[in-house]
Amino acid sequence: MLENTIVSILLVFLVVAAATAISFRNVLNSVLALSVFSITLAVLFVLYQAPDAAMAEAVVGAGLVMALFLVTISKTRAEEEAD
């Protein structure tokens, strides 16, 4: 019973994080919201007893993708400032 409640709360939080990532006008805030989404999804994978998928989601989704987005944002802002 308690596990179902926790899963339901996390699923609602996933929807809120996704909507927040879409609704932000600042790209950096959207990337951070996407990272929160990935971490929450990794926690859900752990609760569903899929530790391999959880580890992959945490490393790739929250770590690597966020780092690539941040590098891309910094490069494009540096180019805009140079023009």
Backbone as JSON Lines, residues from 0, in Angstrom:
{"i":0,"aa":"M","n":[0.83,-1.2,0.0],"ca":[0.0,0.0,0.0],"c":[0.87,1.26,0.0]}
{"i":1,"aa":"L","n":[1.86,1.29,0.89],"ca":[2.74,2.45,0.98],"c":[3.57,2.61,-0.29]}
{"i":2,"aa":"E","n":[4.01,1.47,-0.85],"ca":[4.81,1.52,-2.08],"c":[3.98,2.08,-3.24]}
{"i":3,"aa":"N","n":[2.71,1.72,-3.31],"ca":[1.84,2.25,-4.37],"c":[1.66,3.75,-4.23]}
{"i":4,"aa":"T","n":[1.57,4.23,-3.02],"ca":[1.44,5.67,-2.79],"c":[2.7,6.4,-3.2]}
{"i":5,"aa":"I","n":[3.85,5.84,-2.86],"ca":[5.13,6.47,-3.23],"c":[5.28,6.49,-4.74]}
{"i":6,"aa":"V","n":[4.95,5.4,-5.4],"ca":[5.05,5.34,-6.86],"c":[4.1,6.36,-7.49]}
{"i":7,"aa":"S","n":[2.9,6.48,-6.97],"ca":[1.94,7.45,-7.5],"c":[2.45,8.88,-7.35]}
{"i":8,"aa":"I","n":[3.03,9.18,-6.21],"ca":[3.57,10.52,-5.98],"c":[4.73,10.79,-6.94]}
{"i":9,"aa":"L","n":[5.59,9.8,-7.13],"ca":[6.72,9.98,-8.05],"c":[6.25,10.12,-9.5]}
{"i":10,"aa":"L","n":[5.21,9.41,-9.89],"ca":[4.68,9.54,-11.24],"c":[4.09,10.93,-11.47]}
{"i":11,"aa":"V","n":[3.4,11.46,-10.48],"ca":[2.88,12.82,-10.59],"c":[4.04,13.81,-10.66]}
{"i":12,"aa":"F","n":[5.08,13.57,-9.87],"ca":[6.26,14.44,-9.89],"c":[6.94,14.39,-11.26]}
{"i":13,"aa":"L","n":[6.94,13.22,-11.92],"ca":[7.5,13.12,-13.27],"c":[6.75,14.01,-14.25]}
{"i":14,"aa":"V","n":[5.44,13.98,-14.18],"ca":[4.63,14.8,-15.07],"c":[4.88,16.29,-14.79]}
{"i":15,"aa":"V","n":[4.98,16.65,-13.52],"ca":[5.25,18.05,-13.16],"c":[6.63,18.48,-13.64]}
{"i":16,"aa":"A","n":[7.63,17.62,-13.49],"ca":[8.98,17.95,-13.93],"c":[9.04,18.11,-15.45]}
{"i":17,"aa":"A","n":[8.34,17.24,-16.17],"ca":[8.32,17.34,-17.62],"c":[7.61,18.62,-18.07]}
{"i":18,"aa":"A","n":[6.49,18.94,-17.45],"ca":[5.77,20.17,-17.79],"c":[6.6,21.41,-17.45]}
{"i":19,"aa":"T","n":[7.33,21.34,-16.35],"ca":[8.18,22.46,-15.95],"c":[9.31,22.64,-16.95]}
{"i":20,"aa":"A","n":[9.91,21.55,-17.39],"ca":[11.01,21.64,-18.37],"c":[10.53,22.27,-19.67]}
{"i":21,"aa":"I","n":[9.31,21.98,-20.05],"ca":[8.77,22.54,-21.28],"c":[8.39,24.0,-21.12]}
{"i":22,"aa":"S","n":[7.89,24.36,-19.95],"ca":[7.34,25.71,-19.77],"c":[8.37,26.79,-19.46]}
{"i":23,"aa":"F","n":[9.56,26.42,-19.01],"ca":[10.58,27.43,-18.73],"c":[11.01,28.13,-20.01]}
{"i":24,"aa":"R","n":[11.22,29.44,-19.93],"ca":[11.73,30.18,-21.08],"c":[13.25,30.22,-21.06]}
{"i":25,"aa":"N","n":[13.83,30.06,-19.89],"ca":[15.28,30.03,-19.76],"c":[15.76,28.6,-20.04]}
{"i":26,"aa":"V","n":[16.7,28.46,-20.96],"ca":[17.16,27.13,-21.36],"c":[17.87,26.41,-20.22]}
{"i":27,"aa":"L","n":[18.63,27.13,-19.43],"ca":[19.36,26.51,-18.33],"c":[18.39,25.9,-17.31]}
{"i":28,"aa":"N","n":[17.33,26.6,-17.0],"ca":[16.32,26.06,-16.09],"c":[15.65,24.82,-16.67]}
{"i":29,"aa":"S","n":[15.43,24.81,-17.96],"ca":[14.84,23.63,-18.6],"c":[15.76,22.42,-18.5]}
{"i":30,"aa":"V","n":[17.06,22.65,-18.67],"ca":[18.02,21.55,-18.55],"c":[18.03,21.0,-17.13]}
{"i":31,"aa":"L","n":[17.97,21.87,-16.15],"ca":[17.94,21.42,-14.76],"c":[16.66,20.64,-14.45]}
{"i":32,"aa":"A","n":[15.53,21.1,-14.98],"ca":[14.28,20.38,-14.79],"c":[14.32,19.01,-15.47]}
{"i":33,"aa":"L","n":[14.97,18.93,-16.62],"ca":[15.13,17.66,-17.3],"c":[16.01,16.71,-16.48]}
{"i":34,"aa":"S","n":[17.0,17.25,-15.81],"ca":[17.85,16.43,-14.95],"c":[17.06,15.89,-13.75]}
{"i":35,"aa":"V","n":[16.22,16.72,-13.18],"ca":[15.36,16.28,-12.08],"c":[14.42,15.17,-12.56]}
{"i":36,"aa":"F","n":[13.92,15.32,-13.77],"ca":[13.07,14.29,-14.37],"c":[13.82,12.96,-14.47]}
{"i":37,"aa":"S","n":[15.06,13.01,-14.93],"ca":[15.85,11.78,-15.11],"c":[16.17,11.12,-13.77]}
{"i":38,"aa":"I","n":[16.47,11.91,-12.77],"ca":[16.77,11.34,-11.45],"c":[15.52,10.69,-10.86]}
{"i":39,"aa":"T","n":[14.39,11.35,-11.01],"ca":[13.14,10.78,-10.51],"c":[12.8,9.48,-11.24]}
{"i":40,"aa":"L","n":[13.05,9.46,-12.53],"ca":[12.8,8.24,-13.3],"c":[13.74,7.11,-12.84]}
{"i":41,"aa":"A","n":[14.97,7.45,-12.51],"ca":[15.9,6.44,-12.0],"c":[15.42,5.87,-10.67]}
{"i":42,"aa":"V","n":[14.88,6.72,-9.82],"ca":[14.32,6.24,-8.54],"c":[13.14,5.31,-8.79]}
{"i":43,"aa":"L","n":[12.31,5.64,-9.76],"ca":[11.19,4.76,-10.1],"c":[11.68,3.41,-10.62]}
{"i":44,"aa":"F","n":[12.73,3.42,-11.41],"ca":[13.28,2.16,-11.89],"c":[13.77,1.3,-10.72]}
{"i":45,"aa":"V","n":[14.36,1.93,-9.72],"ca":[14.81,1.17,-8.54],"c":[13.61,0.58,-7.81]}
{"i":46,"aa":"L","n":[12.56,1.35,-7.67],"ca":[11.36,0.84,-7.0],"c":[10.72,-0.31,-7.77]}
{"i":47,"aa":"Y","n":[10.83,-0.28,-9.09],"ca":[10.3,-1.36,-9.92],"c":[11.31,-2.5,-10.08]}
{"i":48,"aa":"Q","n":[12.36,-2.48,-9.3],"ca":[13.39,-3.52,-9.25],"c":[14.09,-3.71,-10.59]}
{"i":49,"aa":"A","n":[14.49,-2.59,-11.18],"ca":[15.28,-2.61,-12.42],"c":[16.54,-1.78,-12.19]}
{"i":50,"aa":"P","n":[17.48,-2.3,-11.41],"ca":[18.66,-1.49,-11.06],"c":[19.56,-1.16,-12.25]}
{"i":51,"aa":"D","n":[19.62,-2.05,-13.25],"ca":[20.44,-1.76,-14.42],"c":[19.89,-0.56,-15.2]}
{"i":52,"aa":"A","n":[18.58,-0.55,-15.39],"ca":[17.96,0.58,-16.07],"c":[18.08,1.86,-15.25]}
{"i":53,"aa":"A","n":[17.98,1.73,-13.93],"ca":[18.12,2.89,-13.06],"c":[19.53,3.48,-13.15]}
{"i":54,"aa":"M","n":[20.53,2.61,-13.15],"ca":[21.91,3.07,-13.24],"c":[22.16,3.75,-14.59]}
{"i":55,"aa":"A","n":[21.66,3.16,-15.65],"ca":[21.84,3.75,-16.98],"c":[21.14,5.1,-17.08]}
{"i":56,"aa":"E","n":[19.94,5.19,-16.54],"ca":[19.2,6.45,-16.58],"c":[19.89,7.53,-15.77]}
{"i":57,"aa":"A","n":[20.42,7.16,-14.62],"ca":[21.1,8.15,-13.78],"c":[22.38,8.65,-14.44]}
{"i":58,"aa":"V","n":[23.14,7.73,-15.01],"ca":[24.42,8.13,-15.61],"c":[24.2,8.87,-16.93]}
{"i":59,"aa":"V","n":[23.4,8.3,-17.79],"ca":[23.22,8.9,-19.12],"c":[22.23,10.06,-19.06]}
{"i":60,"aa":"G","n":[21.07,9.83,-18.48],"ca":[20.02,10.85,-18.48],"c":[20.35,12.07,-17.65]}
{"i":61,"aa":"A","n":[20.74,11.84,-16.41],"ca":[20.99,12.97,-15.52],"c":[22.42,13.49,-15.64]}
{"i":62,"aa":"G","n":[23.36,12.62,-15.92],"ca":[24.76,13.04,-15.93],"c":[25.24,13.51,-17.28]}
{"i":63,"aa":"L","n":[25.3,12.59,-18.23],"ca":[25.91,12.88,-19.53],"c":[25.1,13.88,-20.35]}
{"i":64,"aa":"V","n":[23.79,13.68,-20.41],"ca":[22.96,14.58,-21.21],"c":[22.99,16.0,-20.63]}
{"i":65,"aa":"M","n":[22.92,16.1,-19.32],"ca":[22.97,17.43,-18.69],"c":[24.32,18.1,-18.98]}
{"i":66,"aa":"A","n":[25.41,17.35,-18.89],"ca":[26.73,17.92,-19.18],"c":[26.82,18.38,-20.63]}
{"i":67,"aa":"L","n":[26.31,17.58,-21.56],"ca":[26.35,17.97,-22.97],"c":[25.5,19.21,-23.23]}
{"i":68,"aa":"F","n":[24.33,19.27,-22.61],"ca":[23.49,20.46,-22.77],"c":[24.17,21.7,-22.21]}
{"i":69,"aa":"L","n":[24.81,21.57,-21.05],"ca":[25.47,22.73,-20.44],"c":[26.65,23.2,-21.29]}
{"i":70,"aa":"V","n":[27.41,22.28,-21.85],"ca":[28.52,22.66,-22.74],"c":[27.97,23.36,-23.98]}
{"i":71,"aa":"T","n":[26.9,22.83,-24.54],"ca":[26.3,23.43,-25.73],"c":[25.78,24.83,-25.43]}
{"i":72,"aa":"I","n":[25.13,25.0,-24.29],"ca":[24.62,26.32,-23.92],"c":[25.76,27.31,-23.75]}
{"i":73,"aa":"S","n":[26.83,26.89,-23.09],"ca":[27.95,27.81,-22.88],"c":[28.63,28.16,-24.2]}
{"i":74,"aa":"K","n":[28.74,27.21,-25.12],"ca":[29.36,27.49,-26.42],"c":[28.5,28.45,-27.25]}
{"i":75,"aa":"T","n":[27.19,28.27,-27.24],"ca":[26.33,29.14,-28.04],"c":[26.27,30.54,-27.43]}
{"i":76,"aa":"R","n":[26.3,30.64,-26.12],"ca":[26.3,31.97,-25.5],"c":[27.62,32.68,-25.75]}
{"i":77,"aa":"A","n":[28.72,31.94,-25.76],"ca":[30.03,32.55,-26.05],"c":[30.06,33.04,-27.49]}
{"i":78,"aa":"E","n":[29.45,32.31,-28.4],"ca":[29.39,32.74,-29.8],"c":[28.54,33.98,-29.96]}
{"i":79,"aa":"E","n":[27.41,34.05,-29.24],"ca":[26.54,35.23,-29.32],"c":[27.23,36.46,-28.77]}
{"i":80,"aa":"E","n":[28.0,36.31,-27.71],"ca":[28.7,37.45,-27.12],"c":[29.83,37.92,-28.02]}
{"i":81,"aa":"A","n":[30.43,37.01,-28.8],"ca":[31.54,37.39,-29.68],"c":[31.03,38.18,-30.89]}
{"i":82,"aa":"D","n":[29.77,37.94,-31.29],"ca":[29.24,38.65,-32.47],"c":[28.89,40.05,-32.2]}
